[in-house]
Amino acid sequence: MEWWRAAIEWVMRHPFLAIVIALVTLTVAESLADELSARLFHRPLGKRIGKAIFVAISVTLLVAAYFTVVALTALAFRLLRKRLLPDFRNKNVRSYWREREKTEPTLDYVRRQF
C-alpha cells in the first residue's frame, strides 16, 4: 500500500486528531517563517499572517465544538422526542409566568417601581 493511501485511511479514522495536528503544524510553520523572515530581511512577516492563522484556528474550533456538542445534543433530543421547554403554542400548557392585571401608567405607579 502506498504511503498516501495509508495516510488518508488514518485521517478518516482520526479526523479530530488530524485537525489538531494540522493546526499545530500551521502554527509552527508560521512561527518558523516569521523567524526566518526576521533573520533574512531583518523584518518579521508581521502580525497579519499570525492573526489570520489564529482566526482560522478559532473558527475551526468553534465550528467543531458546535457540531460535536450543540448539534448532536439537538439531534438526540429530536430523536428521543424530548423538549427542554414547554410548547407554548398549546394553550393548555402551564407557564411559569404569573398572570398580572394591567396597570395604568401613572406617575404614582412609576415612582413605586423603585
Sine and cosine of phi, psi and omega as CSV:
sin_phi,cos_phi,sin_psi,cos_psi,sin_omega,cos_omega
0.00,0.00,0.66,-0.75,0.00,-1.00
-0.96,0.29,0.41,-0.91,-0.09,-1.00
-0.91,0.42,-0.56,0.83,-0.05,-1.00
-0.96,0.30,-0.51,0.86,0.08,-1.00
-0.93,0.38,-0.64,0.77,0.05,-1.00
-0.90,0.43,-0.61,0.79,0.02,-1.00
-0.91,0.40,-0.67,0.75,0.03,-1.00
-0.90,0.44,-0.67,0.74,0.03,-1.00
-0.89,0.45,-0.64,0.77,0.01,-1.00
-0.90,0.43,-0.67,0.74,0.02,-1.00
-0.90,0.44,-0.62,0.78,0.03,-1.00
-0.91,0.41,-0.55,0.84,0.00,-1.00
-0.99,0.14,-0.44,0.90,-0.05,-1.00
-0.75,-0.66,0.93,0.37,-0.09,-1.00
-0.93,0.38,-0.65,0.76,-0.04,-1.00
-0.91,0.41,-0.68,0.73,0.02,-1.00
-0.90,0.43,-0.60,0.80,0.03,-1.00
-0.91,0.42,-0.62,0.78,0.04,-1.00
-0.91,0.42,-0.70,0.72,0.01,-1.00
-0.88,0.47,-0.70,0.71,0.01,-1.00
-0.89,0.46,-0.66,0.75,0.01,-1.00
-0.90,0.43,-0.66,0.75,-0.01,-1.00
-0.93,0.37,-0.65,0.76,0.05,-1.00
-0.91,0.42,-0.66,0.75,0.03,-1.00
-0.88,0.47,-0.68,0.73,0.05,-1.00
-0.88,0.47,-0.66,0.75,0.00,-1.00
-0.90,0.43,-0.71,0.70,0.01,-1.00
-0.91,0.41,-0.66,0.75,0.00,-1.00
-0.89,0.45,-0.64,0.77,0.03,-1.00
-0.91,0.42,-0.65,0.76,0.01,-1.00
-0.90,0.43,-0.69,0.73,0.03,-1.00
-0.91,0.41,-0.66,0.75,0.02,-1.00
-0.90,0.43,-0.61,0.79,0.03,-1.00
-0.91,0.42,-0.68,0.73,0.02,-1.00
-0.91,0.42,-0.68,0.74,0.01,-1.00
-0.90,0.44,-0.67,0.75,0.03,-1.00
-0.90,0.43,-0.61,0.79,0.02,-1.00
-0.92,0.40,-0.59,0.80,-0.01,-1.00
-0.97,0.25,-0.64,0.77,-0.05,-1.00
-0.97,0.22,-0.72,0.70,-0.13,-0.99
-0.95,-0.32,0.09,1.00,-0.02,-1.00
0.83,0.56,0.48,0.88,0.02,-1.00
-0.45,-0.90,0.84,-0.54,0.01,-1.00
-0.94,0.34,0.30,-0.96,0.00,-1.00
-0.89,0.46,-0.43,0.90,0.01,-1.00
0.95,-0.30,0.08,-1.00,-0.07,-1.00
-1.00,0.07,-0.17,0.98,-0.06,-1.00
-0.90,0.43,-0.69,0.72,-0.02,-1.00
-0.92,0.38,-0.70,0.71,0.03,-1.00
-0.88,0.47,-0.66,0.75,0.01,-1.00
-0.91,0.42,-0.65,0.76,0.01,-1.00
-0.90,0.44,-0.65,0.76,0.01,-1.00
-0.92,0.40,-0.68,0.73,-0.02,-1.00
-0.95,0.32,-0.49,0.87,0.12,-0.99
-0.92,0.40,-0.67,0.74,0.03,-1.00
-0.89,0.46,-0.65,0.76,0.03,-1.00
-0.90,0.44,-0.69,0.72,-0.02,-1.00
-0.89,0.46,-0.72,0.69,0.00,-1.00
-0.90,0.45,-0.67,0.74,0.02,-1.00
-0.88,0.47,-0.70,0.72,0.01,-1.00
-0.92,0.39,-0.62,0.78,0.04,-1.00
-0.92,0.40,-0.66,0.75,0.04,-1.00
-0.91,0.43,-0.68,0.73,0.03,-1.00
-0.90,0.45,-0.66,0.76,0.03,-1.00
-0.91,0.42,-0.64,0.77,0.01,-1.00
-0.89,0.46,-0.76,0.65,-0.08,-1.00
-0.96,0.29,-0.38,0.92,0.02,-1.00
-1.00,-0.02,-0.44,0.90,-0.05,-1.00
-0.95,-0.30,-0.90,0.45,-0.14,-0.99
-0.93,0.36,-0.77,0.63,-0.07,-1.00
-0.92,0.40,-0.66,0.75,0.01,-1.00
-0.93,0.37,-0.58,0.81,0.07,-1.00
-0.91,0.42,-0.71,0.71,0.03,-1.00
-0.88,0.47,-0.66,0.75,0.02,-1.00
-0.91,0.42,-0.65,0.76,0.02,-1.00
-0.90,0.43,-0.69,0.73,0.03,-1.00
-0.91,0.42,-0.60,0.80,0.02,-1.00
-0.93,0.36,-0.65,0.76,0.02,-1.00
-0.92,0.39,-0.58,0.82,0.02,-1.00
-0.99,0.11,-0.05,1.00,-0.02,-1.00
0.83,0.56,0.69,0.73,0.05,-1.00
-0.96,-0.29,0.50,-0.86,0.06,-1.00
-0.79,-0.61,0.71,-0.71,0.03,-1.00
-0.99,0.14,-0.47,0.89,0.02,-1.00
-0.90,-0.43,0.51,-0.86,0.04,-1.00
-0.93,0.38,0.43,-0.90,0.00,-1.00
-1.00,0.09,0.97,-0.23,-0.08,-1.00
-0.99,0.16,-0.05,1.00,0.10,-0.99
-0.95,0.32,-0.45,0.89,0.07,-1.00
-0.99,0.11,0.83,-0.56,-0.07,-1.00
-0.96,0.28,-0.26,0.96,-0.03,-1.00
-1.00,0.06,-0.06,1.00,-0.04,-1.00
-0.97,0.23,0.71,-0.70,0.02,-1.00
-0.96,0.26,0.68,-0.73,-0.03,-1.00
-0.94,-0.35,0.39,-0.92,0.07,-1.00
-1.00,0.09,-0.17,0.99,0.00,-1.00
-0.97,0.23,0.65,-0.76,0.06,-1.00
-1.00,0.06,0.64,-0.77,0.08,-1.00
-0.97,0.26,0.75,-0.66,0.01,-1.00
-0.80,-0.60,0.52,-0.85,0.04,-1.00
-0.99,0.13,0.45,-0.89,0.01,-1.00
-0.95,0.32,0.64,-0.77,0.03,-1.00
-0.88,-0.47,0.47,-0.88,0.05,-1.00
-0.98,0.18,0.71,-0.70,0.01,-1.00
-0.98,0.20,0.97,0.25,0.01,-1.00
-0.99,-0.13,0.18,-0.98,-0.01,-1.00
-0.92,0.40,-0.60,0.80,0.03,-1.00
-0.90,0.43,-0.65,0.76,0.03,-1.00
-0.90,0.44,-0.67,0.75,0.00,-1.00
-0.91,0.42,-0.61,0.79,0.02,-1.00
-0.93,0.38,-0.54,0.84,-0.04,-1.00
-0.98,0.20,-0.18,0.98,-0.02,-1.00
-0.90,0.45,-0.59,0.81,-0.10,-1.00
-0.93,-0.37,0.00,0.00,0.00,0.00
